[in-house]
Amino acid sequence: MFMTTLQTHANMTTLTKPELARQLAAAMKRGASALIASPAATLSLLDEAAALLAASRTRVLHVRPPYNLTSFMQQIAPSGSEEDGSLLDSAYDTLTVLDPSCDRIALLAESAHLMPKVTLRYIESLVCKRAQLCVALAGKPELAEALAADDLSDLREELSLHLALSESTPAASLPVAAPRPMTAPVALAAPSRRPWIVAGFFGTVCIGLIASQVLNTLRPDGRGPAAVPAADAPSAVRRPA
């Protein structure tokens, strides 16, 4: 059976390919972008996800190699022309401008490890500024290596959902790039509560003694301190037994 691994920041789950296509489509409907690492072609997976997205008011753009910037834009905007300069504008509008028939735009790229850096940078410039655009880049492990470059850090961070596919290797053992660099948590010693408990106890005792002395000196009618006959005045405060 074709098994996959779905990894987010904290969770890992084993899924079949149809289940993964549904998970991928659902995540992209919520605006997530994905990095799909696979040693083999993922055309059927992206086709299934594209069909699910197209049924939910999404403009789906499914692209394949070649990926030089001109060829990429021609796939996005077939009616655009490089000669008259309309190709750049048409591709930009298709990737960023919504119309009454759609609420979001999904770019699905097969064999994205073949994309040159200039094309990846172009995608980065759009997906990081247009909330309505989400992308799924599927490719061999070289894709994660290309995205590790410092000048692609923004695109790397946008790819918050990571998927790893394998037909023969146990899914949990597949290497998956970290969504973003994270420092190891530092264990901090919890502050001791004992001094505060002790201080609170003595504070309560002191307040109680003061209140008791005040009440003992009040007149029965509450108008002020009553005069204590000298003969009856205690020479010392009697400690409770």
C-alpha positions as CSV (number, residue, x, y, z in Angstrom):
1,M,0.0,0.0,0.0
2,F,1.2,3.5,-0.8
3,M,1.7,5.1,2.6
4,T,2.7,8.6,3.5
5,T,3.7,10.7,6.4
6,L,2.0,14.0,7.2
7,Q,4.1,16.2,9.5
8,T,3.2,19.6,10.9
9,H,5.1,21.4,13.7
10,A,4.1,18.9,16.3
11,N,2.1,16.0,14.8
12,M,3.0,13.0,12.6
13,T,0.3,10.7,11.1
14,T,0.5,7.9,8.6
15,L,-2.0,8.2,5.7
16,T,-2.9,6.5,2.4
17,K,-2.6,8.6,-0.8
18,P,-6.4,9.4,-1.1
19,E,-6.5,10.5,2.6
20,L,-3.4,12.6,2.0
21,A,-5.0,14.3,-1.0
22,R,-8.0,15.2,1.2
23,Q,-5.7,16.5,4.0
24,L,-3.7,18.5,1.5
25,A,-6.7,20.1,-0.1
26,A,-8.3,20.9,3.3
27,A,-5.1,22.5,4.5
28,M,-4.8,24.6,1.4
29,K,-8.4,25.7,1.7
30,R,-7.4,27.1,5.1
31,G,-4.6,29.0,3.4
32,A,-1.7,26.7,4.3
33,S,1.2,26.1,1.9
34,A,2.9,22.7,1.6
35,L,6.3,21.1,0.9
36,I,5.9,17.5,-0.4
37,A,9.1,15.4,-0.4
38,S,8.9,12.3,-2.6
39,P,11.4,10.1,-4.4
40,A,8.8,9.4,-7.1
41,A,6.3,11.4,-9.1
42,T,3.3,12.8,-7.2
43,L,1.2,13.6,-10.3
44,S,-1.8,11.6,-9.2
45,L,-1.7,13.0,-5.6
46,L,-1.7,16.6,-6.9
47,D,-4.4,15.7,-9.5
48,E,-6.7,14.5,-6.7
49,A,-6.0,17.5,-4.5
50,A,-6.6,19.8,-7.5
51,A,-10.0,18.2,-8.2
52,L,-11.0,18.7,-4.5
53,L,-9.8,22.3,-4.5
54,A,-11.6,23.2,-7.8
55,A,-14.9,22.1,-6.3
56,S,-14.5,24.6,-3.5
57,R,-14.3,28.0,-5.2
58,T,-10.5,27.8,-5.7
59,R,-8.6,28.8,-8.9
60,V,-6.2,25.8,-9.3
61,L,-3.0,26.3,-11.2
62,H,-1.2,23.0,-11.8
63,V,2.2,23.4,-13.3
64,R,4.9,21.0,-14.5
65,P,8.5,21.3,-15.9
66,P,10.1,23.1,-17.7
67,Y,10.4,25.7,-15.0
68,N,12.5,28.5,-16.4
69,L,10.7,31.7,-15.5
70,T,9.2,32.3,-19.0
71,S,7.9,28.7,-19.3
72,F,6.5,28.9,-15.8
73,M,4.6,32.1,-16.6
74,Q,3.3,30.7,-19.9
75,Q,1.7,27.8,-17.9
76,I,0.1,30.3,-15.6
77,A,-1.1,32.7,-18.3
78,P,-1.3,30.9,-21.7
79,S,-2.9,34.0,-23.3
80,G,0.0,36.3,-22.3
81,S,2.7,37.2,-24.8
82,E,6.4,37.8,-24.0
83,E,6.8,40.0,-27.1
84,D,4.3,42.7,-26.0
85,G,5.1,42.4,-22.3
86,S,1.6,41.1,-21.4
87,L,2.9,37.7,-20.1
88,L,4.3,39.2,-16.9
89,D,1.2,41.1,-16.1
90,S,-1.2,38.3,-17.0
91,A,0.8,35.8,-14.8
92,Y,0.8,38.2,-11.9
93,D,-2.9,38.8,-12.2
94,T,-3.7,35.1,-12.4
95,L,-1.7,34.4,-9.3
96,T,-2.9,37.2,-7.2
97,V,-6.3,38.7,-8.3
98,L,-9.5,37.1,-7.2
99,D,-12.7,37.2,-9.2
100,P,-16.4,36.5,-8.2
101,S,-15.9,32.8,-9.0
102,C,-13.1,32.1,-6.5
103,D,-12.1,32.8,-2.9
104,R,-8.5,31.6,-3.1
105,I,-5.8,30.6,-5.5
106,A,-3.8,27.4,-5.3
107,L,-0.6,26.8,-7.1
108,L,0.4,23.1,-7.4
109,A,3.9,22.4,-8.7
110,E,5.0,18.9,-9.8
111,S,8.8,18.0,-9.8
112,A,9.5,21.4,-8.1
113,H,13.1,20.3,-7.4
114,L,13.7,21.2,-11.1
115,M,12.8,24.9,-10.4
116,P,15.7,27.3,-10.8
117,K,16.2,29.8,-8.0
118,V,14.8,32.7,-10.0
119,T,11.4,30.9,-10.3
120,L,11.4,30.0,-6.6
121,R,12.2,33.6,-5.8
122,Y,9.3,34.8,-8.0
123,I,6.9,32.4,-6.2
124,E,8.3,33.6,-2.8
125,S,7.6,37.3,-3.7
126,L,4.0,36.5,-4.4
127,V,3.0,34.0,-1.7
128,C,4.6,36.1,1.1
129,K,2.5,39.1,0.2
130,R,-0.8,37.6,-1.0
131,A,-2.8,35.8,1.7
132,Q,-5.2,34.4,-0.9
133,L,-2.4,32.5,-2.7
134,C,-1.2,29.1,-1.3
135,V,1.3,26.8,-2.9
136,A,2.2,23.1,-2.8
137,L,5.7,22.3,-4.0
138,A,6.3,18.6,-4.7
139,G,9.7,17.2,-5.5
140,K,12.6,15.1,-4.6
141,P,14.7,15.7,-1.5
142,E,16.9,18.2,-3.5
143,L,13.9,20.6,-3.2
144,A,14.3,20.9,0.5
145,E,18.0,21.4,0.0
146,A,17.3,24.3,-2.4
147,L,14.8,25.9,0.0
148,A,17.5,25.8,2.8
149,A,19.2,28.7,1.1
150,D,19.3,31.9,3.1
151,D,17.7,34.0,0.3
152,L,14.6,31.7,0.3
153,S,14.0,31.8,4.0
154,D,10.6,33.6,3.6
155,L,9.3,30.9,1.2
156,R,10.6,28.2,3.5
157,E,8.7,29.6,6.4
158,E,5.5,29.9,4.4
159,L,5.6,26.1,3.7
160,S,4.2,25.3,7.1
161,L,2.8,21.8,6.1
162,H,5.4,19.2,5.3
163,L,4.5,15.8,3.7
164,A,6.9,12.9,3.1
165,L,6.0,10.1,0.7
166,S,7.4,6.6,0.2
167,E,6.3,3.3,-1.3
168,S,8.9,1.1,0.4
169,T,10.5,3.0,3.2
170,P,8.7,3.2,6.6
171,A,7.1,6.6,6.6
172,A,8.4,7.6,10.0
173,S,12.0,7.2,9.0
174,L,11.8,9.6,6.0
175,P,13.8,12.9,6.4
176,V,11.5,15.9,6.5
177,A,12.9,19.5,6.5
178,A,12.0,21.4,9.6
179,P,9.3,24.1,8.9
180,R,11.6,26.7,10.5
181,P,14.6,26.8,12.7
182,M,13.7,26.2,16.3
183,T,16.1,26.4,19.3
184,A,16.0,23.6,21.8
185,P,13.9,24.3,24.8
186,V,15.8,25.3,27.9
187,A,14.7,23.7,31.1
188,L,14.3,26.4,33.8
189,A,14.1,25.6,37.5
190,A,10.7,26.4,38.9
191,P,11.0,29.1,41.6
192,S,10.5,27.9,45.1
193,R,7.1,28.7,46.7
194,R,8.3,27.9,50.2
195,P,9.4,31.5,51.2
196,W,6.1,32.9,50.0
197,I,4.1,30.3,51.9
198,V,6.0,31.1,55.1
199,A,5.6,34.8,54.7
200,G,1.9,34.5,54.0
201,F,1.4,32.4,57.1
202,F,3.1,34.9,59.4
203,G,1.4,37.8,57.7
204,T,-2.0,36.2,58.4
205,V,-1.1,35.6,62.1
206,C,0.0,39.2,62.6
207,I,-3.1,40.7,61.0
208,G,-5.3,38.4,63.2
209,L,-3.5,39.6,66.4
210,I,-3.9,43.3,65.4
211,A,-7.6,42.9,64.6
212,S,-8.1,41.0,67.9
213,Q,-6.5,43.9,69.9
214,V,-8.6,46.5,68.1
215,L,-11.9,44.6,68.7
216,N,-11.1,44.1,72.4
217,T,-10.7,47.9,72.9
218,L,-13.9,48.9,71.2
219,R,-17.0,49.9,73.3
220,P,-19.9,47.6,73.1
221,D,-21.9,50.3,71.1
222,G,-19.0,50.6,68.6
223,R,-18.3,54.3,69.3
224,G,-14.7,54.1,70.2
225,P,-12.3,52.6,72.7
226,A,-13.7,52.0,76.2
227,A,-11.9,53.2,79.3
228,V,-10.2,50.4,81.1
229,P,-10.0,50.8,84.8
230,A,-6.4,50.9,86.0
231,A,-7.1,48.1,88.5
232,D,-8.5,45.9,85.8
233,A,-5.8,46.6,83.2
234,P,-3.7,43.6,82.5
235,S,0.0,43.9,83.1
236,A,0.8,41.8,80.1
237,V,-0.9,40.2,77.2
238,R,-1.8,36.7,78.1
239,R,-0.6,34.1,75.6
240,P,-3.1,31.5,74.5
241,A,-2.5,28.1,76.0
